[in-house]
Amino acid sequence: MAILSVFIILSLNCDRSKDMNNKYDGSRNMDINLVKEKYVDALMKIPGVVGVYVGETEEKYPCIKVMIREETDSTKKYIPKELEGFPVIIEVTGEIKPM
């Protein structure tokens, strides 16, 4: 049930219909840090997600990076490709433990 709730929240607030090849054009007025903070709790509830942070694409555009232990069907299914116009990039990091 929790996964369904997370999926509904994320799907209402992201546009999966846009192609990931669309480049960030710098025209977004929203602060990516505010977007990340808005969705971090929902993303962290997805099984396998170990962290969320603001990063850059290979082209040096801002993006939201989601760190996962391993790639699974649920991570592919429930992590959106973008949030409020910012691309979401999945990084397989393995388990993250505090030092």
C-alpha positions, -999 to +999 in steps of 0.1 A: +000+000+000+029+024+008+044+018-026+011+026-043+008+058-023+043+069-033+036+060-069+004+081-069+021+111-054+050+110-078+029+103-109+006+133-101+036+156-100+058+145-128+055+142-166+065+108-179+054+117-214+084+139-221+114+123-237+146+122-217+164+136-248+147+170-242+175+192-228+172+215-199+170+249-214+177+270-183+142+286-185+128+269-155+120+294-127+117+268-100+147+261-077+158+224-081+166+222-044+130+230-036+118+204-060+141+178-045+129+187-010+093+184-021+098+148-033+127+134-012+104+117+014+083+100-012+114+089-032+130+075+000+100+053+007+105+034-026+121+001-017+158+001-026+163+039-026+192+048-003+196+085-011+185+116-031+205+146-041+209+174-066+235+168-092+243+174-129+237+156-161+266+147-184+258+180-202+261+199-169+224+206-165+208+204-130+191+171-122+178+151-093+199+119-086+183+089-069+208+064-054+196+028-053+211-004-038+204-024-070+182-021-100+149-039-096+115-038-112+101-015-085+129+010-089+124+011-127+086+013-122+083+038-094+111+063-099+100+090-123+121+101-153+116+137-143+101+159-116+086+193-124+107+195-155+140+184-140+155+151-152+158+123-126+189+101-129+192+067-112+226+057-098+233+022-086+255+027-055+249-004-034+241-001+003+251+032+020+262+030+056+271+058+080+308+058+090 
